[in-house]
Amino acid sequence: MPSFKRFKAIKSILDEVPGIKTYTELDILIEIGYHEEIGGPLTVKQLLLLGIASQATVRRHLYHMIRVGMVVKSELPNDQRAVVLKVSEMARKTTLLHLKEVIERLNVALGENRARKPRQ
């Protein structure tokens, strides 16, 4: 399978994840989830400083994700000015279900590529 055909097959996974419409939204979700996993909350300001896209673009996608229930925002108990972002439980379940599909498609794409390389 040619390289760009592989990329297209992998990219099609994005269309299957409910609530995620763009790579920017996927990047936002990954960053929020990553910061949750390492134990530190991610604020809106910190998200904007990551340089995923322009601040206006990140805000637009973030608020869309909040509206559709992928991301939950809340205030810090000790500082009501700071808004903390979390991946919603629904988003967590949805993305974990699709992670298996992503891994399978990557294995297929990489497996076909490895089969063509001569052994040294």
Backbone torsions as a table, in degrees:
resi	resn	phi	psi	omega
1	MET	NA	126.3	178.4
2	PRO	-58.8	153.9	-174.7
3	SER	-54.9	-47.6	-175.7
4	PHE	-70.8	-25.9	174.0
5	LYS	-67.7	-37.5	176.1
6	ARG	-63.8	-46.3	178.8
7	PHE	-58.2	-42.5	-179.1
8	LYS	-64.4	-39.7	178.5
9	ALA	-64.3	-42.0	179.0
10	ILE	-69.1	-41.3	-179.4
11	LYS	-62.3	-30.6	-178.1
12	SER	-63.2	-18.0	177.4
13	ILE	-61.0	-34.9	-179.3
14	LEU	-56.6	-37.0	-179.6
15	ASP	-68.2	-18.0	-175.7
16	GLU	-93.1	-9.9	-178.5
17	VAL	-90.1	111.1	-179.5
18	PRO	-61.7	136.4	178.0
19	GLY	89.5	-13.3	179.4
20	ILE	-113.3	117.9	-177.0
21	LYS	-110.9	-20.7	-176.1
22	THR	-137.7	165.2	175.5
23	TYR	-66.7	-30.0	176.1
24	THR	-61.4	-44.1	178.9
25	GLU	-65.9	-38.0	176.6
26	LEU	-63.4	-43.7	177.3
27	ASP	-60.2	-43.1	179.4
28	ILE	-61.7	-48.1	-179.2
29	LEU	-61.3	-42.8	179.2
30	ILE	-62.4	-45.0	-179.1
31	GLU	-64.5	-43.0	179.2
32	ILE	-63.4	-47.1	179.3
33	GLY	-63.6	-40.6	179.1
34	TYR	-60.7	-46.4	-179.4
35	HIS	-65.7	-33.6	174.5
36	GLU	-63.0	-44.5	-177.2
37	GLU	-65.5	-34.3	179.6
38	ILE	-85.5	0.8	171.9
39	GLY	93.4	2.1	179.4
40	GLY	-114.0	132.3	178.1
41	PRO	-69.0	151.0	177.7
42	LEU	-108.4	123.2	178.1
43	THR	-89.7	164.8	177.3
44	VAL	-59.8	-42.8	-179.8
45	LYS	-60.1	-44.9	178.8
46	GLN	-62.8	-40.1	178.2
47	LEU	-60.7	-44.1	-179.8
48	LEU	-64.1	-32.9	-178.5
49	LEU	-77.1	-11.1	179.3
50	LEU	-70.8	-17.3	176.5
51	GLY	74.7	29.0	178.5
52	ILE	-61.9	-42.4	178.0
53	ALA	-161.0	-173.7	176.9
54	SER	-61.7	156.2	-178.9
55	GLN	-59.1	-40.0	179.7
56	ALA	-64.1	-41.2	179.5
57	THR	-66.0	-45.4	179.1
58	VAL	-61.3	-45.2	179.1
59	ARG	-60.3	-45.0	-179.1
60	ARG	-60.3	-47.8	179.8
61	HIS	-67.9	-40.3	179.7
62	LEU	-60.8	-46.9	-178.0
63	TYR	-69.7	-29.0	172.6
64	HIS	-64.5	-44.5	-179.3
65	MET	-65.3	-33.2	175.6
66	ILE	-68.0	-43.5	-179.8
67	ARG	-61.5	-39.1	-178.1
68	VAL	-87.7	0.2	173.8
69	GLY	88.5	15.0	178.7
70	MET	-81.8	-31.8	-177.1
71	VAL	-126.6	143.2	176.9
72	VAL	-117.5	135.9	176.3
73	LYS	-115.3	146.9	177.8
74	SER	-150.1	163.8	179.3
75	GLU	-90.5	150.1	174.1
76	LEU	-71.5	138.9	-178.0
77	PRO	-60.8	-34.7	-177.8
78	ASN	-92.8	-6.0	-179.6
79	ASP	-152.4	96.7	-176.4
80	GLN	-69.6	-8.4	178.0
81	ARG	-78.6	-27.5	-177.6
82	ALA	-88.1	131.4	178.6
83	VAL	-106.9	123.0	-178.9
84	VAL	-98.5	140.9	-179.1
85	LEU	-108.2	141.2	176.5
86	LYS	-138.9	150.2	174.5
87	VAL	-76.0	130.8	-180.0
88	SER	-68.8	159.1	179.2
89	GLU	-62.0	-39.2	178.3
90	MET	-62.0	-43.6	179.3
91	ALA	-65.7	-39.2	179.3
92	ARG	-61.4	-46.6	179.3
93	LYS	-64.2	-44.4	-178.8
94	THR	-62.2	-46.4	-177.2
95	THR	-70.1	-34.8	177.7
96	LEU	-65.8	-36.3	176.6
97	LEU	-63.3	-37.2	-177.6
98	HIS	-84.6	-16.4	179.7
99	LEU	-61.3	-38.6	178.4
100	LYS	-60.5	-43.0	178.3
101	GLU	-62.8	-40.9	178.6
102	VAL	-61.4	-46.3	-179.1
103	ILE	-62.8	-42.6	178.7
104	GLU	-61.4	-44.0	180.0
105	ARG	-66.8	-38.4	177.1
106	LEU	-64.7	-41.5	178.2
107	ASN	-61.9	-40.1	178.0
108	VAL	-64.1	-47.7	-178.6
109	ALA	-63.5	-44.1	-179.6
110	LEU	-72.4	-36.0	179.4
111	GLY	-63.3	-41.3	178.1
112	GLU	-67.5	-35.7	179.4
113	ASN	-68.2	-41.5	179.9
114	ARG	-67.3	-33.1	-178.6
115	ALA	-65.4	-26.9	-177.5
116	ARG	-86.2	-20.7	-178.0
117	LYS	-77.1	134.3	176.7
118	PRO	-70.4	144.3	178.7
119	ARG	-78.9	146.0	-178.4
120	GLN	-109.3	NA	NA
